[in-house]
Amino acid sequence: MGIVFKHSIYYTLYNIGKLNYTIMNNAEVAINLGQNCIEGGTILKKGITLSELLTQKDIEHDETAIKELRLILEQNQHLSHVGVVFILPQKEPNTGGVFRRVKIDENTVIPTVFIVSEDADHIKKLFNTRRSSAERIAKLLGINFEDMSPKLLRQFIIAHEFGHANDYVRNYEENPDYKGAEAAEEWGVHYEMNLQTMPVRGLDPVELQEEIANFQNLADFLNTYPEETKTINRDIIKSLEDLVKAQEQAYRSSEYERYADKFAIDFIRKNVQALNVTELQFMEK
């Protein structure tokens, strides 16, 4: 496994095949576009584009995800070149998927969706570790939190990450003001500026959860990062749990997340029957 430089816009993973790949965003995951890559003794499946994945005769991944990906491609042909990488739950323990821009060389950047492979226990855990986000998703879908199944949560997560891909392709990659890799650079700048408005600046909720795992309580965290007292409302945030909830709420309300949420909501509501979303079928009667 190569070295990952964390808390930077660019993460380079060295010694993966013959190329150096860079993940252009805040994430600590392995990139393996174009060939297999080995991380921690585990061979991860080769990342390919959405259209390439769906033209394979024998697709190894779960039927629920593949059916959803087929619908996304059918209804969004401009996303055919988006990379798709299935990753193991332990690589992203606090989420079901992520969107990243993968830099292949100086002029080539591939928008890529990483999907956590189907794992019932992993998704069920997210109802607790990402409860605030899960509750917001249920509210957006117009159902009770208690009625949302792990399957629907995962379907939403996949659609949400493709919402980020859609945002990137439509508003950056296809934007005539940006040339080549400039689109990825601009996305990164805007995304980082967005993270600077969070209660804990510069971290998304998943990264914050990873960080606070090293602390026993909020006081210990703030003693280590005293500068964060300037942006944290201590009248409301009195514990690490409060901090995570505030970070989740601020993040989910951001422009980036609202765009991806709308894409996911519109997609799921349009495809209730095709996706067999039993929780929403009453809306079509």
C-alpha positions as CSV (number, residue, x, y, z in Angstrom):
1,M,0.0,0.0,0.0
2,G,1.3,3.4,-0.8
3,I,1.5,6.5,1.4
4,V,-1.7,8.5,1.7
5,F,-1.3,12.2,2.5
6,K,-4.4,13.2,4.4
7,H,-6.0,16.6,5.0
8,S,-5.1,17.9,1.6
9,I,-7.0,18.5,-1.6
10,Y,-4.8,16.0,-3.4
11,Y,-4.1,12.5,-2.2
12,T,-1.4,10.5,-4.1
13,L,-1.2,6.8,-3.7
14,Y,2.2,5.6,-4.9
15,N,3.2,2.2,-6.3
16,I,-0.1,1.2,-7.6
17,G,0.8,-0.6,-10.8
18,K,2.8,1.6,-13.2
19,L,0.9,4.8,-12.6
20,N,0.6,7.2,-9.7
21,Y,-3.1,7.9,-9.0
22,T,-4.3,11.0,-7.2
23,I,-7.7,11.2,-5.4
24,M,-8.6,14.9,-5.7
25,N,-10.6,15.3,-2.5
26,N,-10.6,14.4,1.2
27,A,-10.7,10.6,1.4
28,E,-8.5,7.7,2.3
29,V,-9.5,5.1,-0.1
30,A,-7.7,3.0,-2.7
31,I,-7.9,3.9,-6.4
32,N,-7.6,1.2,-9.0
33,L,-8.8,2.5,-12.3
34,G,-7.5,0.7,-15.3
35,Q,-6.1,-2.3,-13.4
36,N,-6.3,-4.2,-10.2
37,C,-4.7,-2.8,-7.1
38,I,-3.7,-4.5,-3.8
39,E,-4.4,-2.8,-0.5
40,G,-3.7,-4.5,2.8
41,G,-3.4,-7.9,1.1
42,T,-6.9,-7.6,-0.6
43,I,-7.2,-7.4,-4.3
44,L,-9.9,-4.8,-5.2
45,K,-11.9,-5.2,-8.4
46,K,-10.8,-3.1,-11.4
47,G,-12.5,0.2,-11.7
48,I,-14.2,0.8,-15.1
49,T,-16.7,3.3,-16.5
50,L,-20.4,3.0,-15.9
51,S,-21.1,2.1,-19.5
52,E,-18.3,-0.5,-19.5
53,L,-19.5,-2.1,-16.3
54,L,-23.1,-2.5,-17.6
55,T,-22.0,-4.1,-20.9
56,Q,-20.2,-6.9,-19.2
57,K,-21.8,-10.3,-19.6
58,D,-21.1,-11.6,-16.1
59,I,-21.4,-8.8,-13.6
60,E,-20.2,-10.0,-10.2
61,H,-21.8,-7.3,-8.1
62,D,-25.2,-7.4,-6.4
63,E,-28.4,-7.2,-8.4
64,T,-29.9,-4.3,-6.5
65,A,-26.9,-2.0,-7.2
66,I,-26.6,-3.1,-10.9
67,K,-30.3,-2.5,-11.6
68,E,-30.0,1.0,-10.1
69,L,-26.9,1.7,-12.1
70,R,-28.6,0.6,-15.3
71,L,-31.5,3.0,-14.7
72,I,-29.0,5.8,-13.9
73,L,-27.2,5.3,-17.2
74,E,-30.4,4.9,-19.2
75,Q,-31.7,8.2,-17.9
76,N,-28.3,10.1,-17.8
77,Q,-26.3,9.2,-20.8
78,H,-23.9,12.0,-20.1
79,L,-22.6,10.1,-17.1
80,S,-21.5,7.0,-19.1
81,H,-17.9,7.9,-18.6
82,V,-18.1,8.2,-14.9
83,G,-15.9,5.6,-13.2
84,V,-17.4,3.0,-10.8
85,V,-15.4,1.2,-8.2
86,F,-16.9,-1.3,-5.7
87,I,-15.0,-1.2,-2.4
88,L,-15.1,-3.3,0.8
89,P,-17.0,-2.0,3.8
90,Q,-13.9,-1.7,5.9
91,K,-12.4,0.8,3.4
92,E,-15.3,3.2,4.1
93,P,-16.8,2.1,7.5
94,N,-18.8,5.3,8.0
95,T,-20.6,5.6,4.6
96,G,-22.1,3.6,1.8
97,G,-20.4,5.4,-1.0
98,V,-18.3,8.4,-2.0
99,F,-17.7,10.6,-5.1
100,R,-14.1,11.5,-6.0
101,R,-12.2,12.9,-8.9
102,V,-9.4,10.6,-9.9
103,K,-6.4,12.2,-11.6
104,I,-4.8,9.8,-14.0
105,D,-2.3,12.3,-15.4
106,E,-1.8,16.0,-15.7
107,N,-4.6,16.3,-18.3
108,T,-6.9,13.4,-17.4
109,V,-9.4,13.4,-14.5
110,I,-12.1,10.8,-14.2
111,P,-15.2,11.5,-12.0
112,T,-15.6,8.3,-10.0
113,V,-18.2,6.9,-7.7
114,F,-17.0,4.4,-5.1
115,I,-19.8,2.1,-3.9
116,V,-19.5,0.0,-0.8
117,S,-20.2,-3.6,-1.7
118,E,-23.5,-5.0,-0.4
119,D,-23.3,-5.8,3.3
120,A,-26.4,-5.8,5.4
121,D,-24.6,-5.3,8.7
122,H,-22.6,-2.3,7.3
123,I,-25.7,-0.5,6.1
124,K,-27.6,-1.2,9.3
125,K,-24.7,0.3,11.2
126,L,-25.1,3.5,9.3
127,F,-28.5,4.0,10.7
128,N,-26.7,4.6,14.0
129,T,-23.4,6.1,13.0
130,R,-24.9,8.5,10.5
131,R,-28.3,8.8,12.1
132,S,-28.8,12.5,11.5
133,S,-28.2,12.0,7.8
134,A,-30.4,8.9,7.6
135,E,-33.2,10.9,9.3
136,R,-32.8,13.7,6.8
137,I,-33.0,11.2,3.9
138,A,-36.2,9.7,5.3
139,K,-37.7,13.2,5.6
140,L,-36.7,14.1,2.1
141,L,-38.4,10.9,0.9
142,G,-41.5,11.7,2.8
143,I,-41.5,8.6,5.0
144,N,-40.9,7.9,8.7
145,F,-37.3,7.1,9.7
146,E,-38.4,3.8,11.2
147,D,-40.0,2.8,7.9
148,M,-36.8,3.2,5.8
149,S,-35.2,-0.1,5.0
150,P,-31.4,-0.7,4.6
151,K,-32.0,-1.4,1.0
152,L,-33.7,2.0,0.4
153,L,-30.9,3.8,2.3
154,R,-28.3,2.1,0.1
155,Q,-30.3,3.0,-3.1
156,F,-30.4,6.6,-2.0
157,I,-26.7,6.7,-1.2
158,I,-25.8,5.3,-4.7
159,A,-28.1,7.8,-6.4
160,H,-26.7,10.6,-4.2
161,E,-23.1,9.9,-5.2
162,F,-24.2,10.0,-8.8
163,G,-25.8,13.3,-8.0
164,H,-22.4,14.6,-7.2
165,A,-21.1,13.1,-10.4
166,N,-23.9,14.9,-12.3
167,D,-23.0,18.2,-10.6
168,Y,-19.4,17.8,-11.5
169,V,-20.0,16.8,-15.2
170,R,-22.7,19.4,-15.9
171,N,-21.3,22.3,-13.9
172,Y,-17.6,21.8,-14.1
173,E,-16.5,19.3,-16.8
174,E,-18.9,20.7,-19.4
175,N,-18.4,24.3,-18.3
176,P,-16.7,26.2,-21.2
177,D,-15.0,28.4,-18.6
178,Y,-12.8,25.5,-17.5
179,K,-10.3,23.7,-19.7
180,G,-9.3,20.1,-19.1
181,A,-8.1,19.5,-15.5
182,E,-9.2,23.0,-14.5
183,A,-12.7,21.6,-13.9
184,A,-11.4,19.3,-11.2
185,E,-9.3,22.1,-9.7
186,E,-12.3,24.4,-9.5
187,W,-14.5,21.7,-8.0
188,G,-11.8,21.1,-5.4
189,V,-11.4,24.8,-4.5
190,H,-15.2,25.2,-4.2
191,Y,-15.6,22.0,-2.2
192,E,-12.8,23.0,0.2
193,M,-14.4,26.5,0.7
194,N,-17.7,24.7,1.5
195,L,-15.9,22.6,4.2
196,Q,-14.5,25.8,5.8
197,T,-18.1,26.7,6.7
198,M,-18.6,23.6,8.9
199,P,-18.5,23.8,12.7
200,V,-15.2,21.8,12.5
201,R,-13.6,23.5,9.5
202,G,-12.2,21.4,6.7
203,L,-13.7,18.1,7.5
204,D,-16.8,16.3,6.2
205,P,-18.8,14.3,8.8
206,V,-17.1,11.0,7.9
207,E,-13.6,12.5,8.5
208,L,-14.8,14.1,11.7
209,Q,-16.0,10.8,13.0
210,E,-12.6,9.3,12.2
211,E,-10.9,12.1,14.0
212,I,-13.0,12.1,17.2
213,A,-12.5,8.4,17.6
214,N,-9.1,9.4,19.1
215,F,-10.8,11.4,21.9
216,Q,-12.7,10.6,25.1
217,N,-14.8,13.8,25.2
218,L,-15.3,17.2,23.7
219,A,-13.0,18.9,26.1
220,D,-10.1,16.7,25.0
221,F,-10.9,17.4,21.4
222,L,-10.9,21.2,21.9
223,N,-7.8,21.1,24.0
224,T,-6.0,19.5,21.0
225,Y,-7.7,21.8,18.5
226,P,-8.4,25.1,20.4
227,E,-8.9,27.0,17.2
228,E,-12.2,25.1,16.6
229,T,-13.7,26.9,19.6
230,K,-14.2,29.9,17.3
231,T,-16.7,28.1,15.2
232,I,-18.4,25.7,17.6
233,N,-21.5,27.0,19.5
234,R,-20.7,25.7,23.0
235,D,-24.3,26.6,24.2
236,I,-25.6,23.9,21.9
237,I,-22.6,21.5,21.4
238,K,-21.8,20.0,24.7
239,S,-20.5,16.5,23.7
240,L,-18.8,14.7,20.8
241,E,-22.2,13.4,19.8
242,D,-23.6,16.9,19.6
243,L,-20.5,17.9,17.5
244,V,-21.1,15.1,15.0
245,K,-24.8,15.9,14.7
246,A,-24.0,19.6,14.1
247,Q,-21.4,18.7,11.5
248,E,-23.9,16.4,9.8
249,Q,-26.6,19.0,9.7
250,A,-24.4,21.8,8.4
251,Y,-22.9,19.4,5.8
252,R,-26.3,18.1,4.6
253,S,-27.5,21.7,4.2
254,S,-24.6,22.8,2.0
255,E,-25.1,23.5,-1.7
256,Y,-23.1,20.4,-2.8
257,E,-25.2,18.1,-0.7
258,R,-28.6,19.7,-1.6
259,Y,-27.8,19.3,-5.3
260,A,-26.9,15.6,-4.8
261,D,-29.9,15.0,-2.6
262,K,-32.3,16.5,-5.2
263,F,-30.8,14.3,-7.9
264,A,-31.3,11.2,-5.7
265,I,-34.8,12.1,-4.6
266,D,-36.0,12.8,-8.2
267,F,-34.4,9.6,-9.5
268,I,-35.9,7.4,-6.8
269,R,-39.4,8.9,-7.1
270,K,-39.2,8.5,-10.8
271,N,-38.3,4.8,-10.5
272,V,-40.3,3.6,-7.5
273,Q,-41.6,0.6,-9.4
274,A,-38.4,-0.3,-11.2
275,L,-36.4,-0.1,-8.0
276,N,-39.1,-1.9,-6.1
277,V,-39.2,0.8,-3.4
278,T,-42.1,-0.5,-1.3
279,E,-41.9,2.4,1.1
280,L,-42.9,4.8,-1.6
281,Q,-45.3,2.8,-3.7
282,F,-48.3,4.2,-1.7
283,M,-47.5,7.6,-3.3
284,E,-48.2,6.3,-6.7
285,K,-51.7,5.0,-5.9
